[in-house]
Amino acid sequence: MSLYERYVLPHLINVACGNKDITKQRSRVVPQASGRVLEIGMGTGLNLRHYDPDKVELVWGLEPSLGMRKKASRNLEQSRVPVEWLDLPSEEIPLDDHSVDTVVLTYTLCTIPDWQKALEQMRRVLKPGGTLVFSEHGEAPDEAVQRWQRRINPLWNRIAGGCHLNRPIPDLLDQGGFRIDHMESGYLPGPKFATFNYWGQAQAA
Ligand SMILES: C[S@@+](CC[C@H](N)C(=O)[O-])C[C@H]1O[C@@H](n2cnc3c(N)ncnc32)[C@H](O)[C@@H]1O
């Protein structure tokens, strides 16, 4: 891991992903989680304050980056739900089959290198009837915006820790074996190439 990824990126992501519009997205999806929860790519723990402590028994925070886990310490201290770190990538989730009630996926599917394997792992650990709740940015519906996403993507990918601007999130979920039960989408305030969001709930198909 480079010095940039270890020391700079966690701060940048903490600020960028902590803005008020993304915080509103978190408040829409994270309170839907219940039981034993697996959060994929927990980052700096920005979702933690949105969990409902009356519904959530435990959050496994899967996060491969040491820099992110360190930067999350304050959010962990203030968490009203118990949190256990899993320091592996989502392609290798170290949990038993059918051990999770809710998978929480926010602003991470854009970054996971082998997203297909990761979604397969999420399906494996979800209990039958368990839910994936998600809020992700991705491919915009407008051709002009898509062109900008394609142009900027190579540079963005390097400065934003492997993030892709234009992943077609519903298609990825579908190809990863999830059936979307409910989804909304739209631009958040900000530059259109980075702000088209998809959020909702899915189940293993
Ligand atoms: C943009 S941040 C989002 C963090 C957090 N999910 C949030 O909503 O604030 C993307 C996160 O994905 C993590 N990540 C990168 N590769 C991953 C992988 N293979 N599996 C799981 N997480 C990964 C990064 O370390 C980073 O914390």
The ligand as an SDF file (V2000), in Angstrom:
LIG
                    3D

 27 29  0  0  0  0  0  0  0  0999 V2000
  -15.2030    5.3560   -1.2380 C   0  0  0  0  0  0  0  0  0  0  0  0
  -14.8050    4.3520    0.1210 S   0  0  0  0  0  0  0  0  0  0  0  0
  -16.3940    4.1330    0.8820 C   0  0  0  0  0  0  0  0  0  0  0  0
  -16.3120    3.7450    2.3090 C   0  0  0  0  0  0  0  0  0  0  0  0
  -17.6380    3.4590    3.0060 C   0  0  0  0  0  0  0  0  0  0  0  0
  -18.3010    2.3180    2.4270 N   0  0  0  0  0  0  0  0  0  0  0  0
  -18.5450    4.6500    3.0330 C   0  0  0  0  0  0  0  0  0  0  0  0
  -19.7280    4.5280    2.6610 O   0  0  0  0  0  0  0  0  0  0  0  0
  -18.0970    5.7340    3.4520 O   0  0  0  0  0  0  0  0  0  0  0  0
  -14.5090    2.7480   -0.6200 C   0  0  0  0  0  0  0  0  0  0  0  0
  -14.0190    1.7330    0.3910 C   0  0  0  0  0  0  0  0  0  0  0  0
  -13.8840    0.4470   -0.2310 O   0  0  0  0  0  0  0  0  0  0  0  0
  -12.7680   -0.1810    0.3460 C   0  0  0  0  0  0  0  0  0  0  0  0
  -12.3330   -1.2800   -0.5350 N   0  0  0  0  0  0  0  0  0  0  0  0
  -11.4290   -1.2490   -1.5250 C   0  0  0  0  0  0  0  0  0  0  0  0
  -11.2940   -2.4750   -2.0670 N   0  0  0  0  0  0  0  0  0  0  0  0
  -12.1440   -3.2770   -1.3940 C   0  0  0  0  0  0  0  0  0  0  0  0
  -12.4730   -4.6650   -1.4850 C   0  0  0  0  0  0  0  0  0  0  0  0
  -11.8890   -5.4630   -2.3880 N   0  0  0  0  0  0  0  0  0  0  0  0
  -13.3810   -5.1570   -0.6220 N   0  0  0  0  0  0  0  0  0  0  0  0
  -13.9790   -4.3540    0.2950 C   0  0  0  0  0  0  0  0  0  0  0  0
  -13.7100   -3.0420    0.4170 N   0  0  0  0  0  0  0  0  0  0  0  0
  -12.8060   -2.5190   -0.4160 C   0  0  0  0  0  0  0  0  0  0  0  0
  -11.7490    0.9460    0.4700 C   0  0  0  0  0  0  0  0  0  0  0  0
  -10.6860    0.6140    1.3440 O   0  0  0  0  0  0  0  0  0  0  0  0
  -12.6440    2.0580    0.9760 C   0  0  0  0  0  0  0  0  0  0  0  0
  -12.7300    2.0660    2.3640 O   0  0  0  0  0  0  0  0  0  0  0  0
  1  2  1  0
  2  3  1  0
  2 10  1  0
  3  4  1  0
  4  5  1  0
  5  6  1  0
  5  7  1  0
  7  8  2  0
  7  9  1  0
 10 11  1  0
 11 12  1  0
 11 26  1  0
 12 13  1  0
 13 14  1  0
 13 24  1  0
 14 15  1  0
 14 23  1  0
 15 16  2  0
 16 17  1  0
 17 18  1  0
 17 23  2  0
 18 19  1  0
 18 20  2  0
 20 21  1  0
 21 22  2  0
 22 23  1  0
 24 25  1  0
 24 26  1  0
 26 27  1  0
M  CHG  2   2   1   9  -1
M  END
$$$$
